C-alpha cells in the first residue's frame, strides 16, 4: 500500500514551520498514542505514521530530500535517508512532544527542564502576647541563597559563558537503548542543564548562587497565634538555572505570658483573693491587655469560680468578634499569722462549728460522700 503524503498525514501545509509541525503532531500523538488506545491496531498504525512523518519533516536534510523526491528520497530501500522509530532526532520527538503530553522531563528542550524553582524557607518568629494580639511590624534577618551578582547567576567566570555539554549535546537528557525499549534520563555530566562550566565563577564556584543574609520587613496582623504562617512570596532561595525563587514562610510562636494564657480568642488569668474577701465579697482590680478594670467578687466565692469580662480577649486574625477574659478565683490561705490573728481565727472556727453545715455546705456534702463510700465497701 502506498504511503500517504507526510504533510497530509500531519494535516499541515507544505511550508509549515517547525512549531506548526510540532503542534500538529502533538494533537495526533495525544489522540492515537498506544498508551491511550490499548489493543487498537488502527490507532497504533496512525501513531506510527504520524511519528514517521514528524521525524522526517523536522529533520532539515530529510525534509529537503522528501520535498524534492517524495518518499523515494527518504526510503532506505531506494537509497534515501530512512525513517521510522530508530533514526534521526527521535530523542527530540520524545522529549519535546511526549514530555509535554505525559509530563516528562524531555530532552529536546535543550536544558529547559534544568530550570528549578528555589527552595522554600521557614523562619520562626517569636512574639510577646501583646504583639500577637495587637499586631506589629518587625525586621528579620534570614540566611538564604541569592543569585550571584558576579556572574549574573550563570556560574561561569565573568567574561565567559557556559559551553554546550558534549555528552547530551545540550539536551540535558541522554537516551539509553535497551533492546526494543528506549529510555530517557537526566544527563549525568551536566545534571540536566545542557551546559558545562569549564571556568567557574570564583565567588559562587559555578553554582550561580551565593549565601547571603537578607533583612526583611514583616507586617504581623493583629490576632495571630502560635502556628500561624505569613508567606513572603519570592523571598526564599534563588532558583537554579533561571528558575523562580522560592517563598519564605514566617511561622509565629507566641511566648508564654506571666499573667495570661490564651485559648483561641479567649484569655484566662488566675486571680488570688484572701479568704476574707472570698467570704465577705469585695471589689478587686484585675489587669487586661487594655489596662486595669474593676472585678466585683460576691460573698462566698469559692476557688475555681470563673468571672467573665466580655470583649477583653482577642480579636481573631481572620475577623469576628473579640473573645473574653475569664478570671479564675484562687482563694489564698494566709501564712505567718501573728498571735492575735490566730486567736481571732480560733474564735471564728468555734463559731463556725457551732453553726454546723450551714456555713460549709461543700464540706458536708464531701464528708457525707466519704461516709457512704466506706459503708458501701464495708471496711
C-alpha positions in Angstrom: 0.0 0.0 0.0 1.4 3.4 -1.0 2.3 5.8 1.8 0.3 8.9 2.3 1.9 12.3 1.9 3.6 13.3 5.2 2.1 16.8 5.1 -1.3 15.3 4.6 -0.7 12.9 7.5 0.0 15.7 9.9 -2.7 17.9 8.4 -0.4 20.9 7.6 0.6 22.9 4.5 3.9 22.1 2.7 5.6 25.3 4.0 4.6 24.7 7.7 7.1 25.8 10.3 8.6 23.5 12.9 6.3 24.9 15.6 3.3 24.1 13.4 4.6 20.6 12.8 5.1 20.1 16.5 1.6 21.3 17.3 0.0 19.1 14.7 2.0 16.0 15.8 1.2 16.7 19.5 -2.5 16.7 18.6 -2.3 13.3 16.7 0.0 11.8 19.3 -2.4 12.6 22.1 -5.2 11.0 20.1 -3.5 7.8 18.9 -0.7 7.0 21.4 -0.8 3.3 22.2 -0.9 4.0 25.9 -4.2 5.7 25.4 -5.5 3.2 22.9 -4.5 -0.3 24.1 -5.1 -3.2 21.7 -6.2 -0.8 19.0 -4.2 -1.7 15.9 -5.6 1.1 13.8 -4.6 3.8 16.4 -1.1 2.2 16.6 -0.8 2.4 12.9 -1.8 6.0 12.7 0.5 6.9 15.6 3.5 5.3 13.8 2.5 7.0 10.6 2.4 10.4 12.3 5.7 9.8 14.1 7.4 8.9 10.9 6.1 12.0 9.2 7.1 14.2 12.1 10.6 12.7 12.2 11.2 13.3 8.5 9.8 16.8 8.3 11.6 18.1 11.4 15.0 17.0 10.0 16.1 19.7 7.6 18.1 17.4 5.3 15.4 14.7 5.2 12.7 17.3 4.6 14.6 18.8 1.7 15.1 15.3 0.2 11.4 14.5 0.7 10.2 17.8 -0.8 12.4 17.1 -3.9 12.0 13.4 -4.4 9.0 12.4 -2.3 9.1 9.1 -0.3 11.8 7.8 -2.6 14.2 10.4 -1.2 13.9 9.1 2.3 13.2 5.4 1.7 16.3 3.3 2.7 15.3 0.6 0.2 15.8 3.2 -2.5 18.9 4.8 -1.2 17.2 7.5 0.8 17.9 8.6 4.3 15.5 6.3 6.1 12.7 7.0 8.5 10.9 5.4 11.5 11.4 4.9 15.2 15.1 4.3 15.3 16.5 7.2 13.2 17.1 10.9 13.2 16.1 13.1 16.1 13.7 10.7 17.8 15.1 11.8 21.2 13.9 15.3 20.3 10.5 13.9 19.4 10.3 12.1 22.7 11.5 15.0 24.9 9.8 17.8 23.1 6.4 16.3 22.4 5.8 13.3 24.7 7.3 15.3 27.6 4.6 17.9 27.0 1.8 15.2 26.7 2.7 12.9 29.6 4.6 15.4 31.9 8.1 14.0 31.3 11.3 16.0 31.7 12.1 15.9 28.0 15.4 16.1 26.1 14.6 18.3 23.2 14.2 21.5 25.2 17.9 21.9 25.4 18.2 22.3 29.1 14.8 23.9 29.7 13.9 21.2 32.3 17.0 22.1 34.2 15.5 25.3 35.5 14.4 24.6 39.0 12.4 26.6 41.5 14.3 27.7 44.6 13.6 26.0 47.9 11.0 27.5 50.3 12.4 28.7 53.6 10.9 28.7 57.1 11.6 31.3 59.8 10.2 31.1 63.3 9.2 34.5 64.7 8.8 34.7 68.4 6.4 37.4 69.7 5.1 38.6 73.0 1.4 38.0 73.6 0.8 41.8 73.3 2.5 41.9 69.9 0.5 39.0 68.6 -2.8 40.4 69.8 -2.3 44.0 68.6 -0.2 43.3 65.5 3.3 44.7 64.8 6.0 45.2 62.2 9.4 43.6 62.7 12.6 43.3 60.7 14.0 39.8 60.5 17.4 38.6 59.2 17.3 35.5 57.1 20.2 33.4 55.7 19.5 32.3 52.2 20.9 31.6 48.7 20.7 34.5 46.2 21.7 34.8 42.6 25.4 35.5 42.2 25.9 39.1 41.1 29.4 38.5 39.8 28.3 36.0 37.1 24.7 37.0 36.9 23.7 33.5 38.0 25.4 31.7 35.1 28.0 30.1 37.3 30.7 30.9 34.7 33.7 33.2 35.3 32.9 36.8 34.4 33.5 37.4 30.7 32.9 33.7 29.8 29.8 31.7 29.1 28.9 28.1 29.8 29.6 25.7 26.9 27.3 23.1 25.4 27.5 19.7 27.2 29.3 17.2 24.9 27.6 14.2 26.4 24.0 15.2 25.7 24.7 17.8 23.0 22.9 20.4 25.1 19.6 18.5 25.5 20.0 17.9 29.2 18.9 14.3 28.7 20.6 11.2 27.2 18.9 8.2 25.5 19.6 4.7 26.7 18.8 1.9 24.3 17.8 -1.4 25.9 16.7 -3.7 23.1 13.4 -2.6 21.8 12.9 0.0 24.5 14.4 3.4 24.6 14.8 5.3 28.0 15.4 9.0 28.5 17.3 10.0 31.6 19.0 13.2 33.0 22.5 13.7 31.7 25.0 12.5 34.3 27.6 15.1 33.3 25.6 18.3 33.2 22.8 17.2 35.5 20.1 18.3 33.1 21.4 21.8 32.4 22.7 21.0 28.9 25.7 23.2 29.7 29.2 22.7 31.1 31.2 25.3 33.1 34.9 24.9 32.3 35.9 28.1 34.1 33.7 28.6 37.1 33.0 31.9 38.9 35.3 32.4 41.8 32.5 33.7 44.1 29.9 31.1 43.6 32.2 28.3 42.4 29.9 27.5 39.5 26.7 27.2 41.4 25.3 30.5 40.3 24.1 31.3 43.8 25.8 32.5 47.0 24.9 32.6 50.6 23.7 35.9 52.0 21.9 37.4 55.0 18.7 39.3 53.9 16.9 41.8 56.1 13.2 41.6 55.5 10.3 43.7 57.0 7.4 41.5 58.2 4.0 43.0 58.9 2.3 40.9 61.5 -1.5 41.2 61.5 -3.4 41.6 64.8 -4.7 38.4 66.3 -2.1 35.9 65.1 -1.4 32.9 67.3 1.2 30.2 67.6 1.4 28.2 64.3 0.0 30.9 62.1 2.1 31.4 58.9 2.9 34.6 57.0 4.0 34.0 53.4 6.6 36.3 51.8 6.4 35.4 48.1 9.8 35.1 46.3 11.8 35.6 49.4 13.1 32.0 49.6 16.2 30.6 48.0 17.0 31.8 44.4 16.1 29.3 41.6 18.6 27.3 39.7 19.4 28.0 36.0 16.9 30.8 35.8 14.2 29.2 37.8 11.9 31.3 40.1 12.8 31.9 43.7 11.0 30.0 46.5 8.9 31.6 49.2 9.7 32.4 52.8 7.2 31.2 55.4 7.3 33.1 58.7 5.8 30.9 61.4 4.6 32.6 64.5 5.5 31.4 68.0 3.9 33.3 70.9 6.0 33.4 74.1 4.5 32.3 77.4 2.9 35.2 79.3 3.4 35.8 83.0 -0.3 36.6 83.6 -2.5 35.4 80.7 -3.0 32.1 79.0 -4.6 32.1 75.6 -7.1 29.6 74.2 -8.3 30.7 70.8 -9.8 34.1 71.1 -10.3 33.9 74.9 -7.7 34.8 77.6 -7.5 33.3 81.0 -5.9 34.5 84.2 -5.8 33.4 87.8 -6.8 36.0 90.5 -5.7 35.2 94.0 -8.0 36.6 96.8 -7.9 36.4 100.5 -10.3 34.0 102.3 -11.8 37.1 104.0 -12.6 38.7 100.6 -13.9 35.3 99.4 -16.2 35.1 102.4 -17.3 38.7 102.6 -17.0 39.7 99.0 -15.4 42.8 97.6 -14.0 44.6 94.6 -10.6 43.9 93.0 -8.5 45.5 90.3 -7.6 43.0 87.6 -5.3 43.5 84.6 -6.4 43.3 81.0 -4.4 43.9 77.7 -6.2 47.3 77.6 -5.5 48.3 81.2 -7.0 47.7 84.6 -10.6 47.0 85.3 -12.7 46.5 88.5 -14.0 43.0 89.2 -16.7 42.6 91.8 -16.4 39.5 93.9 -19.7 38.3 95.6 -19.6 36.9 99.1 -19.0 33.2 99.5 -16.8 32.9 96.4 -15.0 29.6 96.0 -11.7 28.6 94.4 -12.1 27.9 90.7 -15.0 30.3 90.2 -14.8 31.9 86.8 -15.7 35.6 86.2 -16.1 36.6 82.6 -15.1 40.1 81.3 -16.7 40.3 77.9 -14.7 41.7 74.9 -11.5 41.8 76.8 -9.9 38.8 74.9 -8.5 38.7 71.4 -10.0 39.7 68.1 -9.3 36.8 65.7 -6.9 37.4 62.8 -9.5 36.2 60.3 -12.1 38.5 61.7 -15.1 38.2 64.0 -16.0 39.4 67.5 -13.4 39.7 70.2 -13.1 37.0 72.8 -13.5 37.3 76.6 -11.1 37.4 79.6 -12.0 34.7 82.1 -10.7 35.3 85.6 -10.4 32.2 87.8 -10.6 32.8 91.5 -7.9 31.2 93.8 -8.6 31.6 97.5 -5.3 32.1 99.3 -4.7 30.7 102.8 -2.9 33.3 105.0 0.6 32.4 106.3 2.9 33.7 109.0 0.0 34.6 111.3 0.5 36.7 114.4 -0.7 35.6 117.8 -3.7 37.9 117.7 -4.6 36.7 114.2 -4.5 33.1 115.4 -6.8 33.9 118.3 -9.3 35.5 116.0 -9.2 32.5 113.7 -9.7 30.2 116.6 -12.8 32.1 117.7 -14.0 32.0 114.1 -13.6 28.3 113.9 -15.5 27.8 117.1 -18.4 29.8 115.9 -18.4 28.0 112.5 -18.5 24.6 114.3 -21.4 25.8 116.4 -23.3 26.8 113.2 -22.7 23.4 111.6 -23.1 22.6 108.0 -24.9 25.8 107.0 -21.5 27.5 106.9 -19.7 24.8 104.9 -22.2 23.1 102.5 -19.5 21.7 100.2 -17.6 20.2 103.2 -20.7 18.5 104.5 -21.5 17.1 101.0 -18.0 15.7 100.7 -17.9 14.1 104.1 -21.3 12.6 103.5 -19.9 11.1 100.3 -16.9 9.6 102.1 -19.1 8.1 104.8 -21.3 6.4 102.2 -18.3 5.1 100.4 -16.9 3.4 103.5 -20.3 1.9 104.3 -20.7 0.5 100.8 -17.2 -1.0 101.0 -17.9 -2.4 104.5 -14.5 -1.6 105.9 
